[in-house]
Amino acid sequence: MKIQLLPSSFGESGAASGRQHLSCIVIDDCVALDAGSLAFATNEEQKEQIRDVVLTHAHLDHIAGLPLFIDDLFETLTEPIIVHASETVIETLKQNVFNGEIYPNFAELENKNGAVLNFRPVKNGENFAVKHLTFKAVEVNHGVASLGYIISDGTAKIAVGGDTAETVEFWRVSNKEKNLRAILIECAFPDELEELARAAQHLTPKRLRAEIKKYTGAPCPIFVINVKSAYFQAVLQQIERLEIENLKILEVGKIYEWN
C-alpha cells in the first residue's frame, strides 16, 4: 500500500510547502481519502486513475477540491466519480455544494458517456470495497458526522482517524486489528490554544499523548495529520518534545509504502 498526503500550501517562492491547509491522501495513486486539494495537487497519472473518493466528513478543508476535480474531468470521464461517505455527509454535499448555486449539481448532469457523479452511502461499522482496497468505517468524535477508516489492500493495513477530538470507537477497533502498519491521527492546534481546540473538537499535542495511550495493539508508526497551517511549527516542536519514538508528522508530498 502506498499513500501520499497531497500538498495544499505554498511558500514564498511559490513552491509547495510542508504546511497543510487542505486534507487529501491518495492511496496507490487511484483512490482519494478526502478531497481538499484533489483538483490542485494530483499528478496526471492520479487524475487519470482516481474515480473513487472516500470522505471522512464535510468540512471545507476536506471537500474543497471535489467539485473542481469533477469539473476539470467532466468531458473526459468514461465512468462517474464515486463519492463514498455517510448519508449525512452526502446530504450536506447535495444541499450546500452541488446545489446549482454554489456549484452545479453534477449528480444530475451527464457527459457523452453518461453520469459523472454517483454517491454511495457508508454506515459506521460497515466494510466496503473500493477498487482493490477494503475500508472499514469507524465513527470518530468531531462534532459533525465524521468517520475514520481501517484500510487494507489484503496485505498491509492502516488506520486513519481523520479529524477528531478524544474518541473511543476508533481505538477500540484499531486495537482489534492485527498487523497494523501505521496509524494516522490528527493534531490540529498547539497546547496554548487548548480552549480553541476543544471548541473545534480537535487535538493538541498534550491531549494527543493521552489519546495514543489508548492504542494497545502491536507497536507501529503513528503519524500526525491535519495540523493547522498557521500553527505548524508550534505543533511540530511540541510533538518533538513529547519524545515518543514512533510518533512523527506525516510529511506533505512524501510517498509512504507498506508491503
Secondary structure as GFF3:
##gff-version 3
##sequence-region A 1 259
A	DSSP	beta_strand	2	5	.	.	.	ID=ss1
A	DSSP	beta_strand	25	27	.	.	.	ID=ss2
A	DSSP	beta_strand	31	33	.	.	.	ID=ss3
A	DSSP	alpha_helix	38	41	.	.	.	ID=ss4
A	DSSP	alpha_helix	44	49	.	.	.	ID=ss5
A	DSSP	beta_strand	52	54	.	.	.	ID=ss6
A	DSSP	alpha_helix	60	63	.	.	.	ID=ss7
A	DSSP	alpha_helix	66	73	.	.	.	ID=ss8
A	DSSP	three_ten_helix	74	76	.	.	.	ID=ss9
A	DSSP	beta_strand	81	85	.	.	.	ID=ss10
A	DSSP	alpha_helix	87	96	.	.	.	ID=ss11
A	DSSP	three_ten_helix	106	108	.	.	.	ID=ss12
A	DSSP	beta_strand	110	111	.	.	.	ID=ss13
A	DSSP	beta_strand	114	115	.	.	.	ID=ss14
A	DSSP	beta_strand	117	121	.	.	.	ID=ss15
A	DSSP	beta_strand	127	130	.	.	.	ID=ss16
A	DSSP	beta_strand	133	139	.	.	.	ID=ss17
A	DSSP	beta_strand	147	152	.	.	.	ID=ss18
A	DSSP	beta_strand	157	160	.	.	.	ID=ss19
A	DSSP	alpha_helix	169	176	.	.	.	ID=ss20
A	DSSP	beta_strand	182	186	.	.	.	ID=ss21
A	DSSP	three_ten_helix	191	193	.	.	.	ID=ss22
A	DSSP	alpha_helix	194	200	.	.	.	ID=ss23
A	DSSP	alpha_helix	205	212	.	.	.	ID=ss24
A	DSSP	beta_strand	222	225	.	.	.	ID=ss25
A	DSSP	three_ten_helix	229	231	.	.	.	ID=ss26
A	DSSP	alpha_helix	232	242	.	.	.	ID=ss27
A	DSSP	beta_strand	247	249	.	.	.	ID=ss28
A	DSSP	beta_strand	255	257	.	.	.	ID=ss29
###
